[in-house]
């Protein structure tokens, strides 16, 4: 039987602390080679702006294989539809039996924020207390929740193009009991913060490397997985010690990396390494308190596997979801 899990059911099954720990583990497993993560495949035709990205992974523990089909459709904004939609399929690693199909919206938001939290845990200064957010949407709310699992967040400095979005954000994060300060200029986020998360679907770079201060950590999260789109300029990539979620993915889909490379700001060997190697202890992360570290988060299927396995296990225990026999 295959278990179907919709978005509302997944909301009731998943929590951020467990997701952060599962994502931390799967990153380490990738380095330990007890999990495998191929480079995602992108498909598109010129008749539409949509791109379909196939993200997959397999792990020994849990013994699951996962595949996510992500539809990235920027023109959906004009249709008042989500610009990204996805579904995740889980299969038994040992028998190949289909185990579950999940709506991808909730897991993607949570595991993306959890990956940022894991990177911050292993790369940021331990005395970091001020969290900066570039963007104030739903992903920003998830990042406050996730970063609160790994650092003592005492203040959040947030920038957004619209005041209404800032007010919505403040109401959404009131439960975390942190001081929230909105700033009118984007540069002020970097002036005031120890850790900054960039969360906008920007096409052109809106963040300048000259704003980076010694000792800070940056999580580059928002840009779509397209080689011509980025949030951070080439100087930022050149100034920082850059870690990626998966080297093959960054080399094929990260606009931050590929455009800085094309402009000659960095070389092909400028990436310090994969986050998983830092998690597993095979690679040093921050070498000095004054290092500027940057996590280039593009998104990988192993994270969907990690959060999907949590949802499946809990759904089975609680008797949630709809079972279907796909073999009939």
Secondary structure by P-SEA (a helix, b strand, c coil): cbbbbcaaaaaaccccaaaaaaaaaaaaaaaacccccccbbbbbcccccbbbbbbccccccccbbbbbbbbbbccccccccccccbbbbbbcccccccccccccaaaaaaaaaaaaaaaaaccccccccbbbbccccaaaaaaaaaaaacccccbbbbbcccaaaaaaaaaaacccbbbbbbbccaaaaaacccbbbbbccccccccccccccccbbbbbcccccccccccccaaaaaacbbbbccaaaaacccaaaaaaaaacccccccccccaaaaaacccccccccccbbbbbccccaaaaaaaaaaaaaaaaaacbbbbbcccc
